[in-house]
Amino acid sequence: MATHASTAPSETRASAYSWYVLIVLFLVYALNFIDRQIITILADDIQKDLGLSHADIGFLYGTAFGVFYALFGIPLGRLADNWHRVRLLTAGLALWSAMTALSGLARNGLQLTAARIGVGVGEATASPAAYSLLSDWFPKRQRATALAIYSAGIYFGGGFSLFLGGKIVEWWNAAYPGGGPFGLVGWQAAFMAVGLPGIVLAVIVFTLREPQRGQSEGLIAPPHPAPFKAFFEDLLTIVPPFTLIGAARNGVNALIGNLAVLLLVILAVGALIWAGEPKPQWIAVGIGVYAVYSWAAALRHRDRPTFALIVGTPAFLFVVLAYGLNAFMAYAVSAVAPIYGIRTFGATPAEIGLYVGGPAILAGFLGVTLGGMAADRLRQRFASGRIAVILFGAVAPIPPVAIAFTTGDKSIYYAMLPIAQFLASSALGSAAAATQDLVLPRMRGTATAAFFIGTTLLGLAMGPYLAGRIADLHGGNLSTGILWLIATVPLAVIAGIAAYRLVPKAEASREERARQSGEPL
């Protein structure tokens, strides 16, 4: 286990190079979300060509991507803690860009599912590496602002994906009404057009400097002696059925506990399928739940300090839950909004890209950036200041969402979506910074991966699917699918209040609790 050399923090303000790194990582995250989000503007054409339902699109957009993003995010987060973060991010960017381009060759739902899984695995490298890099390039007092600006790539990429995807589909289908080269139609060409530029950006990422781990806080961690050994050990703890081997290595009791959880998951998934729920969705979710449990149980045996400060800290878990439920609504709205506008108001994909995607860029950027700045200022005033912003982001977007999906006026629909985006996005920077503050520098990549479990297994894997599934059960009514999900907001508020009460003590006792768990500080 790494020891830390205590030194004075390297700088009180971020350097010019730190801001350059932030700009590059912002572009990476924007492309991350272009590749992730573009399927929403293409959904209408994909449904018609491949014969898919709303729930199928929710599965492709959310679950197929999200479960494997979360599953591989954990060992890749561990690798980000132990290995060269710039190289890891370069490899991941190249992988997910290639898989996005390959999505354009899909001829059926199964092939598109496989490509989306590949995108998820590649994108799982991005935030663990980027969060850890930014936490070392920026001092603590500027960290929420830096992470908020980085996170604004979500909204720039998500909004631009609608505009770009809509324009490509419109142009391609007009130029090649019977299918273009190799028989490709507009939605397939769009996947290729946004995937290939990522290879160029990967070359730029490769040139970034790797900072000393922990330099911003004066806690320099030495290089890990065997980073890939630790990575493959993590794979054994989270990729079924190898998880059984990992559990057996920790003793009979650990194996029995693992088998018990596996049995419970199988029974729960079986019950849902017996009740008529689609197999792919719940098998994927079941794999994700079981894999995360297996990883957490193994982490407790292998690295007790990291377990104690992440899984064993209720404050950390409530922050993840509170923001995960925020993401649950946000991902559902972003998945449904384009096709809802097309089918309800007769808009074209290009129009949706302009009037939904364009304002979403500005609204999301302003919301996450101003929210991060507000979180930093509130944190200086009181210990739970960042959690207050998370609570705001959970409640404030609900009125404009409800109006958008009940109005019969297209102009009001277009006006309400960016307002909801602005309000919801305010919470992301504060939630990310709150989780980083609760762990030691060497644990940041793992903490980031754990944080994104909430926004993937809970938010991305469940929100879009349930919105689509409820819509299918109500005759394809997408408005009903969104409005039913508002019932989860009280749960987000309860989790946020719990985090508000618990975070100050947990942050103040971070080093002491790590030391009690065996961390040699």
C-alpha positions as CSV (number, residue, x, y, z in Angstrom):
1,M,0.0,0.0,0.0
2,A,1.3,3.5,-0.9
3,T,2.6,5.8,1.8
4,H,2.4,9.5,1.5
5,A,5.2,12.1,1.7
6,S,3.8,15.2,3.4
7,T,5.0,18.4,1.7
8,A,3.5,21.9,1.3
9,P,0.9,22.2,-1.5
10,S,2.7,23.1,-4.7
11,E,0.6,26.2,-5.5
12,T,-2.2,28.2,-4.1
13,R,-3.6,29.0,-7.5
14,A,-3.8,26.9,-10.7
15,S,-1.0,27.6,-13.3
16,A,-1.6,28.5,-16.9
17,Y,-0.7,24.9,-17.9
18,S,-3.4,23.6,-15.5
19,W,-6.0,25.6,-17.4
20,Y,-4.7,24.2,-20.7
21,V,-5.1,20.7,-19.4
22,L,-8.6,21.6,-18.3
23,I,-9.5,22.8,-21.8
24,V,-8.2,19.6,-23.4
25,L,-10.1,17.4,-20.9
26,F,-13.2,19.5,-21.5
27,L,-13.0,18.6,-25.2
28,V,-12.5,15.0,-24.3
29,Y,-15.6,15.0,-22.1
30,A,-17.6,16.9,-24.8
31,L,-16.7,14.2,-27.3
32,N,-17.5,11.6,-24.7
33,F,-21.1,12.9,-24.5
34,I,-21.4,13.5,-28.2
35,D,-20.7,9.8,-28.8
36,R,-22.9,8.7,-25.9
37,Q,-25.8,11.0,-26.6
38,I,-26.2,11.1,-30.3
39,I,-28.3,8.0,-30.3
40,T,-31.2,10.1,-28.9
41,I,-31.6,12.3,-32.0
42,L,-31.2,9.2,-34.2
43,A,-33.8,7.2,-32.2
44,D,-36.7,7.7,-34.5
45,D,-34.9,6.5,-37.6
46,I,-33.3,3.6,-35.6
47,Q,-36.6,2.5,-34.3
48,K,-38.1,2.4,-37.8
49,D,-35.1,0.7,-39.5
50,L,-34.5,-1.9,-36.8
51,G,-38.0,-2.3,-35.4
52,L,-37.3,-1.3,-31.9
53,S,-39.6,-0.1,-29.1
54,H,-39.2,3.0,-26.7
55,A,-37.9,0.6,-24.0
56,D,-35.4,-0.9,-26.5
57,I,-34.0,2.6,-27.2
58,G,-33.9,3.3,-23.5
59,F,-31.9,0.1,-23.1
60,L,-29.5,0.9,-25.9
61,Y,-29.0,4.5,-24.7
62,G,-28.9,3.8,-21.0
63,T,-28.5,0.2,-19.8
64,A,-26.3,-1.4,-22.5
65,F,-23.9,1.5,-22.2
66,G,-24.3,2.3,-18.5
67,V,-24.0,-1.1,-16.9
68,F,-20.7,-1.8,-18.5
69,Y,-19.5,1.8,-18.1
70,A,-20.1,1.3,-14.3
71,L,-18.7,-2.2,-14.2
72,F,-15.4,-1.4,-15.9
73,G,-15.3,2.0,-14.4
74,I,-14.3,0.4,-11.1
75,P,-11.2,-1.5,-12.1
76,L,-10.3,1.3,-14.5
77,G,-10.7,3.8,-11.7
78,R,-8.3,1.7,-9.7
79,L,-5.9,1.8,-12.6
80,A,-6.2,5.6,-12.7
81,D,-5.2,5.6,-9.1
82,N,-2.1,3.4,-9.7
83,W,-0.9,4.0,-13.3
84,H,-0.2,6.8,-15.8
85,R,-3.5,8.6,-16.1
86,V,-2.7,10.4,-19.4
87,R,-1.9,7.1,-21.2
88,L,-5.1,5.4,-19.7
89,L,-7.3,8.3,-21.0
90,T,-5.6,8.1,-24.5
91,A,-6.3,4.4,-24.8
92,G,-9.9,4.8,-23.6
93,L,-10.7,7.7,-26.0
94,A,-9.3,5.8,-29.0
95,L,-11.4,2.7,-28.0
96,W,-14.8,4.5,-27.5
97,S,-14.3,6.6,-30.7
98,A,-13.7,3.4,-32.7
99,M,-16.7,1.7,-31.2
100,T,-18.9,4.7,-31.9
101,A,-17.9,4.6,-35.6
102,L,-18.6,0.9,-35.7
103,S,-22.1,1.6,-34.4
104,G,-22.7,3.0,-37.9
105,L,-22.2,-0.5,-39.3
106,A,-24.9,-2.1,-37.1
107,R,-27.7,-3.9,-39.0
108,N,-29.8,-5.0,-36.0
109,G,-30.3,-4.4,-32.4
110,L,-27.9,-7.0,-31.2
111,Q,-25.0,-5.5,-33.2
112,L,-25.8,-2.0,-31.9
113,T,-25.9,-3.3,-28.4
114,A,-22.4,-4.8,-28.7
115,A,-21.1,-1.5,-30.1
116,R,-22.8,0.5,-27.2
117,I,-21.2,-1.9,-24.7
118,G,-17.8,-1.1,-26.3
119,V,-18.4,2.6,-26.1
120,G,-19.3,2.2,-22.4
121,V,-16.1,0.3,-21.6
122,G,-13.9,2.9,-23.4
123,E,-15.7,5.9,-21.8
124,A,-15.2,4.3,-18.4
125,T,-11.6,5.5,-18.5
126,A,-12.5,9.2,-18.9
127,S,-13.7,10.6,-15.6
128,P,-11.6,8.5,-13.2
129,A,-8.5,9.7,-15.0
130,A,-9.7,13.3,-15.6
131,Y,-11.0,13.9,-12.1
132,S,-7.7,12.6,-10.6
133,L,-5.6,14.7,-13.0
134,L,-7.7,17.9,-12.3
135,S,-7.5,17.3,-8.6
136,D,-3.7,17.3,-8.9
137,W,-3.5,20.3,-11.3
138,F,-5.9,22.5,-9.3
139,P,-5.7,23.4,-5.5
140,K,-8.6,22.4,-3.3
141,R,-10.2,25.8,-3.2
142,Q,-10.5,25.9,-7.0
143,R,-11.4,22.2,-7.4
144,A,-15.2,22.4,-7.7
145,T,-14.8,25.2,-10.3
146,A,-12.4,23.1,-12.3
147,L,-14.5,20.0,-12.1
148,A,-17.6,22.0,-12.9
149,I,-16.0,23.4,-16.1
150,Y,-14.8,19.9,-17.1
151,S,-18.3,18.6,-16.4
152,A,-19.8,21.2,-18.6
153,G,-18.5,19.0,-21.4
154,I,-21.6,16.9,-20.7
155,Y,-23.9,19.7,-21.9
156,F,-21.8,21.0,-24.7
157,G,-21.4,17.5,-26.0
158,G,-24.9,16.4,-25.4
159,G,-26.4,19.5,-27.0
160,F,-24.0,19.6,-29.9
161,S,-24.7,15.9,-30.6
162,L,-28.4,16.8,-31.3
163,F,-27.5,19.6,-33.6
164,L,-24.8,17.7,-35.4
165,G,-26.7,14.4,-35.6
166,G,-29.8,16.1,-36.9
167,K,-27.9,18.0,-39.6
168,I,-26.0,14.9,-40.7
169,V,-29.2,12.8,-40.9
170,E,-31.0,15.5,-42.9
171,W,-28.1,16.1,-45.3
172,W,-27.3,12.4,-45.8
173,N,-30.9,11.3,-46.4
174,A,-31.5,14.1,-48.8
175,A,-28.3,13.3,-50.7
176,Y,-28.8,9.5,-50.7
177,P,-32.5,8.8,-50.3
178,G,-32.0,5.2,-51.1
179,G,-28.9,4.7,-49.0
180,G,-25.4,6.0,-49.6
181,P,-22.0,4.2,-50.0
182,F,-22.2,0.6,-48.6
183,G,-25.9,1.1,-48.2
184,L,-25.5,3.3,-45.2
185,V,-28.5,5.5,-44.2
186,G,-28.4,8.8,-42.3
187,W,-28.2,7.5,-38.7
188,Q,-25.4,5.2,-39.6
189,A,-23.4,8.0,-41.2
190,A,-23.9,10.1,-38.2
191,F,-22.3,7.6,-35.9
192,M,-19.3,7.4,-38.1
193,A,-19.0,11.1,-38.5
194,V,-18.8,11.7,-34.7
195,G,-16.7,8.7,-33.9
196,L,-13.6,9.1,-36.1
197,P,-12.5,12.6,-34.9
198,G,-11.9,11.1,-31.4
199,I,-8.8,9.3,-32.8
200,V,-7.2,12.7,-33.6
201,L,-8.1,14.1,-30.2
202,A,-6.5,11.0,-28.6
203,V,-3.1,12.0,-30.1
204,I,-3.4,15.5,-28.4
205,V,-4.3,13.9,-25.1
206,F,-1.2,11.7,-25.3
207,T,1.0,14.8,-25.2
208,L,-0.3,16.1,-21.8
209,R,2.1,16.0,-18.8
210,E,1.4,13.6,-15.9
211,P,1.4,15.6,-12.6
212,Q,2.7,14.2,-9.3
213,R,-0.1,12.4,-7.6
214,G,-1.3,14.4,-4.6
215,Q,0.8,17.5,-5.4
216,S,-2.1,20.0,-4.9
217,E,-2.5,19.0,-1.3
218,G,1.1,18.3,-0.4
219,L,0.5,14.5,0.0
220,I,2.8,13.0,-2.6
221,A,2.0,9.3,-3.3
222,P,4.9,7.2,-4.7
223,P,4.3,5.2,-7.9
224,H,2.5,1.9,-7.5
225,P,4.9,-1.0,-7.9
226,A,2.5,-3.2,-9.9
227,P,-0.5,-1.2,-11.3
228,F,-1.6,-3.8,-13.8
229,K,-1.5,-6.6,-11.3
230,A,-3.9,-4.6,-9.2
231,F,-6.1,-3.9,-12.2
232,F,-6.4,-7.6,-13.2
233,E,-7.1,-8.4,-9.5
234,D,-9.9,-5.9,-9.7
235,L,-11.2,-7.6,-12.8
236,L,-11.4,-10.9,-10.9
237,T,-13.5,-9.2,-8.3
238,I,-16.1,-7.6,-10.6
239,V,-16.4,-9.6,-13.9
240,P,-18.7,-12.6,-13.5
241,P,-18.2,-15.5,-13.1
242,F,-14.6,-14.7,-12.1
243,T,-16.0,-13.0,-9.1
244,L,-16.5,-16.4,-7.5
245,I,-12.7,-17.0,-7.7
246,G,-12.1,-13.6,-6.2
247,A,-14.5,-14.3,-3.4
248,A,-13.0,-17.7,-2.7
249,R,-9.6,-16.2,-2.3
250,N,-10.9,-14.2,0.6
251,G,-12.2,-17.2,2.5
252,V,-15.2,-19.5,2.9
253,N,-17.4,-16.8,4.5
254,A,-16.7,-14.4,1.7
255,L,-17.6,-17.1,-0.9
256,I,-20.8,-18.0,0.9
257,G,-21.8,-14.3,1.1
258,N,-21.1,-13.8,-2.6
259,L,-23.1,-16.9,-3.6
260,A,-26.0,-15.7,-1.4
261,V,-26.1,-12.3,-3.1
262,L,-25.8,-14.0,-6.5
263,L,-28.8,-16.1,-5.7
264,L,-30.9,-13.1,-4.5
265,V,-30.0,-11.3,-7.7
266,I,-31.0,-14.3,-9.9
267,L,-34.3,-14.7,-8.1
268,A,-35.1,-11.0,-8.4
269,V,-34.2,-10.9,-12.1
270,G,-36.2,-14.1,-12.7
271,A,-39.2,-12.6,-11.0
272,L,-39.1,-9.5,-13.2
273,I,-38.8,-11.6,-16.3
274,W,-41.6,-13.9,-15.2
275,A,-43.7,-10.8,-14.7
276,G,-43.2,-9.9,-18.3
277,E,-40.2,-7.5,-18.2
278,P,-37.7,-7.6,-21.0
279,K,-34.8,-10.0,-20.4
280,P,-31.9,-7.9,-21.7
281,Q,-32.6,-5.0,-19.4
282,W,-32.9,-6.8,-16.2
283,I,-30.2,-9.4,-16.9
284,A,-27.8,-6.4,-17.5
285,V,-28.9,-4.6,-14.4
286,G,-28.6,-7.9,-12.4
287,I,-25.1,-8.3,-13.6
288,G,-24.2,-4.8,-12.6
289,V,-25.7,-5.1,-9.1
290,Y,-23.9,-8.4,-8.4
291,A,-20.6,-7.2,-9.9
292,V,-20.6,-4.0,-7.8
293,Y,-21.3,-6.0,-4.6
294,S,-18.5,-8.4,-5.4
295,W,-16.1,-5.5,-6.0
296,A,-17.1,-3.8,-2.8
297,A,-16.7,-7.0,-0.7
298,A,-13.3,-7.7,-2.2
299,L,-12.2,-4.1,-1.7
300,R,-12.9,-4.5,2.0
301,H,-10.4,-7.4,2.2
302,R,-7.8,-5.8,-0.1
303,D,-7.7,-2.1,0.8
304,R,-9.6,-1.4,4.0
305,P,-8.7,2.4,4.1
306,T,-10.2,2.9,0.6
307,F,-13.3,0.8,1.5
308,A,-13.7,2.8,4.8
309,L,-13.6,6.2,3.1
310,I,-15.9,5.2,0.2
311,V,-18.3,2.2,0.8
312,G,-17.9,2.5,4.6
313,T,-18.8,6.2,4.7
314,P,-22.5,6.9,4.8
315,A,-21.9,10.5,3.8
316,F,-20.2,9.4,0.6
317,L,-23.1,7.0,-0.2
318,F,-25.8,9.6,0.4
319,V,-24.0,12.1,-1.9
320,V,-23.9,9.4,-4.6
321,L,-27.6,8.5,-4.1
322,A,-28.8,12.1,-4.1
323,Y,-27.0,13.0,-7.3
324,G,-27.7,9.6,-8.8
325,L,-31.5,10.3,-8.5
326,N,-30.9,13.7,-10.0
327,A,-29.2,12.0,-12.9
328,F,-32.1,9.5,-13.1
329,M,-34.5,12.3,-14.1
330,A,-31.9,14.2,-16.2
331,Y,-31.0,11.2,-18.3
332,A,-34.6,10.2,-18.8
333,V,-35.5,13.7,-20.1
334,S,-32.4,13.9,-22.4
335,A,-33.3,10.5,-23.8
336,V,-36.9,11.2,-24.5
337,A,-36.9,14.9,-25.4
338,P,-35.7,14.6,-29.0
339,I,-38.1,11.9,-30.2
340,Y,-40.9,13.5,-28.1
341,G,-40.5,16.7,-30.1
342,I,-40.4,14.8,-33.4
343,R,-43.5,12.8,-32.7
344,T,-45.6,15.3,-30.7
345,F,-44.9,18.5,-32.6
346,G,-43.9,17.1,-36.0
347,A,-40.4,18.7,-35.8
348,T,-37.5,17.4,-37.9
349,P,-34.3,16.1,-36.4
350,A,-32.5,19.2,-37.6
351,E,-35.0,21.5,-36.0
352,I,-34.8,19.5,-32.7
353,G,-31.0,19.8,-32.9
354,L,-31.2,23.5,-33.3
355,Y,-33.9,24.4,-30.8
356,V,-33.3,21.7,-28.2
357,G,-29.6,20.9,-28.7
358,G,-28.4,24.5,-29.1
359,P,-29.9,26.0,-26.0
360,A,-28.9,22.9,-24.0
361,I,-25.3,23.7,-24.6
362,L,-25.5,27.2,-23.1
363,A,-27.9,26.2,-20.4
364,G,-25.9,23.2,-19.2
365,F,-22.6,25.0,-19.4
366,L,-23.9,28.0,-17.4
367,G,-25.7,25.7,-14.9
368,V,-22.8,23.4,-14.1
369,T,-20.2,26.3,-14.1
370,L,-22.2,28.7,-11.9
371,G,-23.3,25.8,-9.7
372,G,-19.7,24.8,-9.2
373,M,-18.7,28.3,-8.3
374,A,-21.7,28.7,-6.0
375,A,-20.7,25.4,-4.3
376,D,-17.1,26.6,-3.8
377,R,-18.3,29.8,-2.2
378,L,-20.9,28.1,0.0
379,R,-18.3,25.6,1.1
380,Q,-16.2,28.4,2.4
381,R,-19.1,29.6,4.5
382,F,-20.2,26.3,5.9
383,A,-19.1,22.6,5.6
384,S,-22.2,21.4,3.9
385,G,-22.4,24.2,1.3
386,R,-21.8,21.9,-1.7
387,I,-24.6,19.6,-0.6
388,A,-27.1,22.5,-0.6
389,V,-26.4,22.9,-4.3
390,I,-27.1,19.2,-4.8
391,L,-30.5,19.6,-3.1
392,F,-31.3,22.6,-5.3
393,G,-30.5,20.7,-8.4
394,A,-32.8,17.8,-7.4
395,V,-35.9,20.0,-6.8
396,A,-35.7,23.1,-9.0
397,P,-35.9,21.4,-12.4
398,I,-39.2,19.7,-11.8
399,P,-41.7,22.5,-12.7
400,P,-40.1,23.2,-16.1
401,V,-39.9,19.5,-16.8
402,A,-43.6,19.0,-16.0
403,I,-44.6,22.0,-18.2
404,A,-42.5,20.8,-21.1
405,F,-44.1,17.4,-21.2
406,T,-47.7,18.6,-20.8
407,T,-47.9,21.7,-23.0
408,G,-49.4,21.6,-26.4
409,D,-47.3,24.6,-27.5
410,K,-44.1,23.8,-29.2
411,S,-42.5,27.2,-28.3
412,I,-43.2,26.6,-24.6
413,Y,-41.7,23.1,-25.0
414,Y,-38.5,24.5,-26.5
415,A,-38.4,27.2,-23.8
416,M,-38.8,24.9,-20.8
417,L,-36.1,22.3,-21.7
418,P,-33.1,24.6,-21.3
419,I,-34.5,26.1,-18.1
420,A,-34.7,22.5,-16.7
421,Q,-31.2,21.8,-18.0
422,F,-29.8,24.9,-16.4
423,L,-31.3,24.0,-13.0
424,A,-30.5,20.3,-13.0
425,S,-26.9,20.8,-14.1
426,S,-26.0,23.0,-11.2
427,A,-25.5,20.0,-8.9
428,L,-22.9,18.1,-10.8
429,G,-19.7,20.0,-9.9
430,S,-20.7,20.2,-6.3
431,A,-21.5,16.5,-6.1
432,A,-18.2,15.5,-7.8
433,A,-16.1,17.8,-5.5
434,A,-17.9,16.6,-2.4
435,T,-16.9,13.0,-3.1
436,Q,-13.3,14.0,-3.9
437,D,-13.1,15.9,-0.6
438,L,-14.1,12.7,1.4
439,V,-11.1,10.6,0.2
440,L,-7.3,10.7,0.2
441,P,-5.5,11.7,-3.0
442,R,-4.5,8.1,-3.9
443,M,-8.2,7.1,-3.7
444,R,-9.6,9.7,-6.1
445,G,-9.9,7.5,-9.2
446,T,-11.7,4.8,-7.2
447,A,-13.9,7.4,-5.6
448,T,-14.8,8.8,-9.0
449,A,-15.7,5.4,-10.3
450,A,-17.9,4.8,-7.2
451,F,-19.5,8.2,-7.7
452,F,-20.4,7.3,-11.3
453,I,-22.0,4.1,-10.3
454,G,-24.9,6.3,-9.0
455,T,-25.2,8.2,-12.3
456,T,-25.0,5.0,-14.4
457,L,-26.6,2.0,-12.6
458,L,-29.2,4.2,-11.0
459,G,-29.4,7.2,-13.4
460,L,-28.4,6.1,-16.9
461,A,-29.3,2.4,-16.7
462,M,-32.7,3.0,-15.1
463,G,-34.0,6.5,-16.0
464,P,-34.2,6.2,-19.9
465,Y,-35.3,2.6,-19.8
466,L,-38.2,3.2,-17.3
467,A,-39.3,6.3,-19.1
468,G,-39.5,4.2,-22.3
469,R,-41.0,1.2,-20.6
470,I,-43.8,3.2,-19.0
471,A,-44.4,4.9,-22.3
472,D,-44.8,1.5,-24.0
473,L,-47.2,0.4,-21.4
474,H,-49.3,3.5,-22.0
475,G,-49.7,3.2,-25.7
476,G,-46.4,4.9,-26.5
477,N,-47.2,8.1,-24.5
478,L,-43.7,9.5,-23.7
479,S,-45.2,12.3,-21.6
480,T,-46.6,9.7,-19.2
481,G,-43.2,8.0,-19.1
482,I,-41.5,11.2,-17.9
483,L,-44.2,12.4,-15.5
484,W,-44.3,9.1,-13.6
485,L,-40.5,9.4,-12.8
486,I,-41.1,12.7,-10.9
487,A,-42.2,10.4,-8.0
488,T,-38.5,9.7,-7.3
489,V,-37.7,13.3,-6.3
490,P,-38.6,13.0,-2.6
491,L,-36.1,10.1,-2.4
492,A,-33.4,12.5,-3.8
493,V,-34.3,15.1,-1.2
494,I,-34.1,12.6,1.7
495,A,-30.7,11.4,0.5
496,G,-29.5,15.0,0.1
497,I,-30.6,16.0,3.6
498,A,-28.8,13.0,5.0
499,A,-25.6,14.0,3.2
500,Y,-26.0,17.5,4.4
501,R,-25.9,16.4,8.0
502,L,-23.2,13.8,7.6
503,V,-20.6,15.3,5.2
504,P,-18.9,17.8,7.7
505,K,-18.0,15.2,10.2
506,A,-16.9,12.7,7.6
507,E,-14.6,15.2,5.9
508,A,-13.1,16.4,9.1
509,S,-12.3,12.8,10.2
510,R,-11.0,11.7,6.8
511,E,-7.3,11.2,7.7
512,E,-8.1,9.7,11.2
513,R,-10.6,7.1,9.8
514,A,-8.1,6.2,7.1
515,R,-5.4,5.8,9.7
516,Q,-7.6,3.6,11.9
517,S,-8.2,1.4,8.9
518,G,-4.5,0.9,8.4
519,E,-3.4,3.8,6.1
520,P,0.2,4.8,6.9
521,L,-0.1,8.6,6.9
